Amino acid sequence: MKKSILEIYALAVCFFTVTCFVIALGTALYAIVGVANPSFTLNSYQYAQFQSNDAFWKNCGMAHCLGGNGVAEERPSEADLTKKREEAYSRALDVEARGSEQTLLKCLLILLVDAGVFAGHWVMGRRARATSAMA
């Protein structure tokens, strides 16, 4: 049975929408993990710097370690440093969870658009097949 150009086009679009769907679905699943457990999806460098006071102090950078006048602070007591590290870790987890929520929303929107494009082209392909079968 010979396929029409319209049917080939519609089926090609369906193939690419399925591919896009699979990629968006995988990304959405990873984003769900990030929302449920942001410490798991936090990148390794950030995760490592929050595991000990020494690692935190070594890698804290300008944002955490400089005083108001731009001069580096002396290392605080272990209790203060632990408090700063835990607060920074909590903020990093909040940022990671929010980023995952945004990614999840983007993926859901992509999946919605993808489903509409697929459905429209699937119907178009079926109609083109029925029309070519009649001829």
N, C-alpha and C positions, 0 to 999 in steps of 0.2 A: 504494500500500500504506500503510495507516494504522499509525502508530507508537504503541506503548503509552507510558504515562507512565513506566514503569520503564525502557524503552529510551531514551527521551529523557533521563532523569536520568543513566543510565549513560554515555551518549555525551557529555553535558555535562561530567561529571566527567572523562572521558577527555580532552576538549578542554583543560580547565584543567590536568590533570596534564602534558600535552604542553607547554603554555605554561610551567609551572613547571620542567619538565625543561630546556627551552631556556635559560631564565634561569640556572638552576643550572649548566648545562654551560658557558655563557659565563663565569660567575664562576669556575668551576673552572679553565678554561683560563687566565684571567688570574692565578689563584693559582699555577698551574704556572710561568708566566713569572716570577712573584715569587720562587718557590723557586729556579729556575734562574739568575735574574739579578736579585737584589734591588736593585742600583743602578739598574736600569731602572724599577722600580715605586716607588722611593723618591720621595716627593712633591718637587716642584720647589723649594720653600722650603728643605727640609732638604738637598737635593742641592747647592743653590747655596752654602749656608753652609760646606760642606766643600771648596770648590774652590780657596780660597786662604787663607793665614794671616790676611790683613786681613779677609776676609769672616767667617772663623771667630771672630776676636777681637771683631769688631763685633757679632756675633749670638750669642756663646757663652752669654750669660745667666748667671743666678745659680749654676746648678749647676756650671758649669765654671770660672768666673772668681773666685769668692770664696774667700778663705782660710778657715782653720778658725775664725777669730774673727769672721767676718761682715764683714770689711773687704775692699774690692776690692783685688785684687792688681795690681801693676805688670805691664805687658806683659812676658812672658818673652822670652828670646832666640829668634831665628827657629828654631833647631834644636829647642828645647824646645816651642815653639808648634806646629811641624810635627809633632812626636811626639804632642802632645796632640790635634791635629786628626785625625791618622791613626787614633789609638786611638778617638776619638769616632766617626769615620766607620765604623770596623770594627764598633763596638757598634751603630750605627744600622743597618748592613747585616744584622747578626745578628738584631736586633729585627724588621726588615722580613721577613727570610726566615722567622722563626718565626711571625709573623703570617700570612704566606702559607700556611705549612704548616697552621695552624689553620683558615684559610678553606677550604683544599682538603679537609680532613677533614670539615668541616661540609657542604660541597657534596656530597661522596661519600655522606654519610649521608642528605642530602635526596634525592639521586638514587636511593638504595636504597629509601627509603620511597615515593618517587614511583613507582618501577617496580612495587612491590607494589600500590599503590592503582590504578594504571592496569590492571595485569593482572586484578585482581579485578573491576573495573568493565567491562573489555572482555568478560570471560567473561559477566558479568551481562547486558550489552547483547546479546550473541549469543544467549543463552538466551531473553531477552525477545523478540527478533526471531523466533526459531524457534517460540516459543509462540504469538505473534500470527499467524504464517503458517499454523499448523495450524488456528487458529480461524476 
